[in-house]
Amino acid sequence: MSDPIRLSTPFTDELIDPLRSGDRVLVSGTIYSARDAAHLRLRELDAAGEPWPFPAEGAVLYYVGPTPTRPGHASGSAGPTTAGRMDKLTPMTLEHGVKGIIGKGNRGEALWPEFERYHAVYFAAIGGAGAVAAQRIRSSEVIAFEDLGPEAIRAIEVEDFPAMVINDTTGADYYTQASEAWRHDASK
Amino acid sequence: MPVREVDVAEISAAIAGACIKINYFLPDDMLAALGRARDTEESPAGRAALDVILENAEIAAQGEFPYCQDTGYTVVFLDIGQDVHLVGGDLMQAVDAGIRKGYKDGYLRMSIVADPLFGRENTGDNTPGMVHVRIVPGDGVRIQVDAKGGGSENKSRHKMLVPADGKQGVKDYVIETVQLMGPDACPPGIIGVGVGGNFEVSAELAKRALLRHPVGAANPDPAVAEFERELLDDVNALGLGPQSLGGRITALAVHVETFPTHIASLPVAVNTECHAHRTTVVEI
């Protein structure tokens, strides 16, 4: 495996267009947490013609709902949640200029060309490794929808946060390629 | 046989402690199974994912960061001896009081919404628990607490097959479920399969199958045990591997539980578990 590619937020087309599915990356800078309930609130803001609570242009969204932060720590455990649940609302975030999304798990096939169209990348972090992910977080602050508890939007400062490119700006999907080499007939 | 009094406060305290313990310390048998997977996985991407998973377990075991940020539904199995007299209050309230205290004191995430359809407001204390009660012989109380992640629970499936579908039908359904699950349920974990009973019994069987101890132990019925081995081989032949990044080990174990069923029916439930298998038993 080649060395991971270092990326700083916010993202630009020039930064992410060269990325290819299967590339490992280390993300640094501010990323914004948003999962199920926060996406629904963002849709409500759109419907009301109101601005979003963070600068979406070039932004990286992290699908996460962390555990409560213990005193003296920057964050609680904060691994990625299942991305497919946000499929329906993802074109909305890309339309607003979001360039990177970190989650885990499959994105629907209908979404792959959207990443190409909007020049955006979907990354997966290791699902369930919330304690490891927390070690790469320098600070975490609720910036909107505090009433949503773990689903509030947070501005999260990360340093060398590890992830892998799953859907790149060419419409490729890494998960469908990854298992091919290892699939076999169990009866043989 | 004299009746033994058990104060529900004891049950409450046991549940509170268990909630904290399981969210920081993976059971030894699960850690061992993950270690064996790391030793046998041939795919570099799969091994790298397992390295992160094992590192995660080490960090969590220091007691500051829960193993996973999804600290789960709290599933509580209570086996209450028929010679037990519960005193000190309402049992179900005591169970939820235990969950409330454990999740607050343990800095665990509150992941339950009060109404699934309207409002979806977070209850703020991870209650209510998902509770299953059985009355059993004896004067003890056995409490199993399981923290079950929503991501893996979402990939579970249920189907009423017909007798003509038989063993192959069950097998095809399990394999299809794992293929659809892919990376979403954070493999490698455990595939719990409930076959037989009726609609709801098969689902509970599947959940109980997940909790079999130790992870990978065979069903005592040799025919079911053989079926489990075949299913595990077929699941791992899919090539999904750890985190679905390609590899030999998609599941650490397939556990199958069966129950008598109707002449018309062959219910099958598949409950998918991630690598964050968090469970413990407390006996009172």
Interface residues (C-beta under 8 A of the other chain):
Chain A: M1 A37 V64 G65 P66 T67 P68 T69 R70 H73 G76 S77 A78 G79 T81 T82 G84 R85 K104 G105 N106 A124 I126 G127 G128 A129 G130 A131 V132 A133 A134 Q135 L148 G149 P150 E151 M164 Y174 Y175 A178 S179 E180 A181 W182 R183 H184 D185 A186
Chain B: S43 P44 A45 A48 A49 V52 I53 E55 N56 I59 A60 E64 F65 P66 Y67 C68 Q69 D70 T71 Y107 L108 R109 M110 S111 R120 N122 G124 G149 G151 N154 G182 P183 D184 C186 E230 D233 D234 N236 A237 L238 G239 L240 G241 Q243 S244 L245 G246 G247 R248 C274 H275 A276
